[in-house]
Every structure is written in C-alpha cells, then in structure tokens.
Amino acid sequence: MTVARIADHDGPEPDRVDAERLLRTNGGRLYAAALRLLGRADAAKAAVAEACRAVFADGEGASAELLHRQVLRAAVRRLPARRPTSPLAVDELLPAFADDGHHRSAVPAWDGTCDRLLHSRDGAALLLGRIDLLPDDHRTLLLLADVEGLGVAPAAALLGIRTDRAKARLRRARQAVRELLARVLTSRSEAAATWPGPAGSSAGAPA
C-alpha cells in the first residue's frame, strides 16, 4: 500500500515520505477498520484511498489518528442503505427484570476459561462474529464506539443521530452481544469442565 497507488498524493517529497511512513505503519489497521464496517474488500480499499487523498492533499500534516477518523468517515459514507435483515431481534436478547429491579433469571458468571478465550485471537474473532449478527444500526454504532474507540458522542455525530439515542442503542447492542457470547462461552466452559483428559482427568475440552 503506497501513496502513489492509493492516495494519488502529489505533494513535496518530504510529505510523500511522511505519508509513505504513515501508510506503511498503519495501512493494515486502517484497511481492517474499513473492512469491518463495510464487509467488502473493494469498498474498504476505496474508503482508505478516499481518506488518504483527503488527509495528504490539504498539506496540513497527517497523523495516524486523523487517518483513522477519515477512514471511518469514508466507510460510513459507503455503508449500504440497508443490509440483509438480521434474523436477530435485539429485544429477545436483553435481560428481563422483575418489578423489584432484579434480574428474572441468574446471570451466569464467566470463569477463567471464558476470560482466556476472549483475550485470544479466536476470542476476538468470536466477538466480531457476534457483533456482525446484530441489526445494522446496532452493529455499526457498536463497531464505531467500542471496537474503533470513538466513544458514544463522536460515533453518534458520524452517524447523524442524537447522543441520547446513541447511548440507548449502544447499551442494547452491548447487552445483546453479551448474551450471544454467553451462549457460546457457557457451553464451552461446561465442556472444558467435563471433557475427560488422560487417565480420566479433566484436561479441558479440545479447541
């Protein structure tokens, strides 16, 4: 990924060197961010190219943070008007509360097996896979605010929605993803506890 190929930057040579360095260091992360939002390689590359042209053409200097934000803006502009409808109903994944404010059913605790999985490469893939199951408006907001680290207010501004509405939607999205993860992690934890290892010991379920 070079400036000549992706950004069409025609600035002075020192600017080109700085741009090349930024892209060489951050190009993979920028592309991954766009791909998470758009789901298509061609659209992700176009978003990165647009962001690079916008940042490197103004001559004001570039930074990794500025490039990242510009890529997210370009990706949001390329989001399809509507993805195929998600089969998930978020309301069905939210916790139910009794009149006294307590959970109607026990919330299972995640043990060390679950924690280790979530902090692994497989765990990251699992998390992103659950996020991708959400309806589009919840999915995009959660990716921007949490995965890409924008926070609620900047993500809301980027999507053109009110901050209070974004807060409510983000809370629902987080709760839904936690429930989706719990369904997988609880079963894996139970399997790890009961899987017979050598000589009948519990060595943990296979990956």
C-alpha positions in Angstrom: 0.0 0.0 0.0 1.8 3.2 -1.2 0.8 6.8 -1.6 1.3 6.6 -5.3 -1.1 3.8 -5.6 -3.7 4.6 -3.0 -3.7 8.3 -2.3 -2.5 9.9 -5.6 -0.6 12.3 -3.5 1.4 14.9 -5.4 3.0 16.9 -2.6 6.6 17.7 -2.0 9.0 14.8 -1.4 9.2 15.2 2.4 5.4 15.0 2.6 5.4 11.9 0.4 8.0 10.3 2.7 5.9 11.0 5.8 2.8 9.7 4.0 4.5 6.5 3.0 5.7 6.0 6.6 2.2 6.5 7.9 0.7 4.1 5.5 3.4 1.5 5.9 2.8 1.6 9.7 -1.0 1.9 9.8 -2.2 0.7 6.5 -3.2 -2.7 7.7 -5.2 -1.3 10.7 -6.9 1.3 8.5 -8.0 -1.3 6.0 -9.2 -3.7 8.7 -11.3 -0.9 10.2 -13.0 -0.2 6.9 -13.4 -3.9 6.1 -15.2 -4.5 9.5 -17.7 -1.8 8.7 -18.2 -2.5 5.0 -17.6 -6.2 4.7 -16.3 -5.9 1.2 -12.6 -5.6 0.2 -13.2 -3.3 -2.8 -15.3 -0.9 -0.7 -12.8 -1.0 2.2 -9.9 -0.1 -0.2 -11.9 2.7 -1.7 -12.6 4.1 1.8 -8.9 4.0 2.7 -8.0 5.7 -0.6 -10.5 8.5 -0.1 -9.3 9.1 3.4 -5.6 9.2 2.2 -6.4 11.7 -0.5 -8.3 13.9 1.9 -5.6 13.9 4.6 -2.5 14.2 2.3 -3.9 16.7 -0.1 -4.5 19.5 2.4 -0.8 19.9 3.3 -1.6 20.4 7.0 0.2 17.3 8.1 -1.2 13.9 8.9 -1.3 11.6 11.9 -2.4 8.0 12.5 -5.4 9.3 14.5 -6.5 11.7 11.7 -6.2 8.9 9.1 -8.2 6.5 11.2 -11.1 9.0 11.7 -11.1 9.9 8.0 -11.2 6.2 7.1 -14.2 5.7 9.4 -16.0 8.7 7.8 -15.3 7.4 4.3 -16.5 4.0 5.3 -19.8 5.3 6.9 -20.5 7.2 3.7 -20.2 3.9 1.8 -22.4 1.9 4.0 -25.2 0.3 2.0 -28.7 1.8 2.6 -29.7 -1.4 4.1 -28.0 -4.8 4.6 -30.0 -8.0 4.5 -32.3 -8.0 7.5 -30.7 -9.5 10.6 -32.5 -12.6 11.9 -31.9 -11.4 15.4 -34.4 -9.5 17.4 -32.4 -7.4 19.9 -35.3 -7.2 22.4 -35.2 -11.0 22.7 -31.5 -10.9 23.8 -31.9 -8.2 26.5 -32.1 -9.2 30.2 -35.5 -9.4 31.8 -36.1 -7.6 35.1 -38.7 -8.2 37.8 -40.8 -5.4 39.3 -38.2 -5.0 42.1 -35.5 -4.3 39.6 -33.6 -7.6 39.9 -32.9 -10.0 37.1 -35.6 -12.5 36.5 -33.0 -15.2 35.9 -29.5 -15.7 37.1 -26.7 -14.1 35.1 -24.0 -16.7 34.6 -20.5 -15.8 35.6 -17.7 -16.3 33.1 -14.8 -18.3 34.5 -11.1 -18.2 33.7 -11.7 -20.4 30.6 -14.0 -17.8 29.1 -11.6 -14.9 30.0 -8.7 -16.6 28.3 -10.8 -17.2 25.2 -12.0 -13.6 25.0 -8.4 -12.4 25.2 -7.1 -14.7 22.5 -7.2 -14.3 18.7 -10.0 -16.8 18.5 -11.9 -14.8 21.1 -11.6 -11.6 19.1 -12.9 -13.4 16.0 -15.8 -14.8 18.1 -16.6 -11.3 19.4 -16.6 -9.7 16.0 -18.7 -12.6 14.7 -21.4 -12.0 17.3 -21.3 -8.2 16.6 -21.9 -8.9 12.9 -25.1 -10.7 13.8 -26.7 -7.6 15.1 -29.1 -5.4 13.2 -27.2 -2.9 11.1 -27.9 0.2 13.1 -26.8 -1.5 16.3 -23.8 -3.2 14.7 -22.4 0.0 13.1 -22.7 2.0 16.3 -21.1 -0.7 18.4 -18.2 -1.0 15.9 -17.6 2.7 15.8 -18.0 3.5 19.5 -16.3 0.4 21.1 -14.3 -1.5 18.6 -12.8 1.5 16.8 -12.7 3.5 20.1 -14.6 6.7 19.0 -16.9 6.8 22.0 -20.6 7.5 22.0 -20.8 11.2 21.1 -18.3 11.1 18.1 -19.9 7.9 16.8 -23.4 9.5 17.1 -22.2 12.6 15.2 -20.7 10.5 12.5 -23.9 8.6 12.1 -26.1 11.7 12.3 -28.1 10.6 15.4 -28.7 12.2 18.8 -26.3 11.3 21.5 -29.0 10.2 23.9 -30.4 7.9 21.2 -27.0 6.5 20.5 -26.4 5.8 24.2 -29.6 3.8 24.5 -28.9 1.9 21.3 -25.3 1.2 22.3 -26.4 -0.2 25.7 -28.9 -2.5 23.9 -26.2 -3.6 21.5 -23.7 -4.4 24.3 -26.3 -6.4 26.2 -27.3 -8.3 23.1 -23.6 -9.2 22.3 -23.0 -10.3 25.9 -26.0 -12.7 25.7 -24.7 -14.0 22.3 -21.3 -14.6 23.8 -22.7 -16.1 27.0 -24.4 -18.8 24.9 -21.1 -19.8 23.4 -18.8 -19.3 26.3 -21.0 -21.0 28.9 -21.3 -24.1 26.7 -17.5 -24.1 26.1 -16.8 -23.7 29.8 -19.1 -26.6 30.7 -17.5 -28.7 28.1 -14.0 -27.9 29.3 -15.0 -28.9 32.9 -16.4 -32.3 31.8 -14.1 -33.3 29.0 -12.1 -36.4 30.1 -8.4 -35.9 29.8 -5.6 -38.5 30.1 -6.3 -41.2 32.7 -9.8 -39.8 33.3 -8.7 -36.4 34.5 -10.4 -33.2 33.4 -7.8 -31.7 31.0 -10.2 -29.4 29.2 -12.2 -29.8 26.0 -10.4 -29.7 22.7 -10.4 -26.5 20.8 
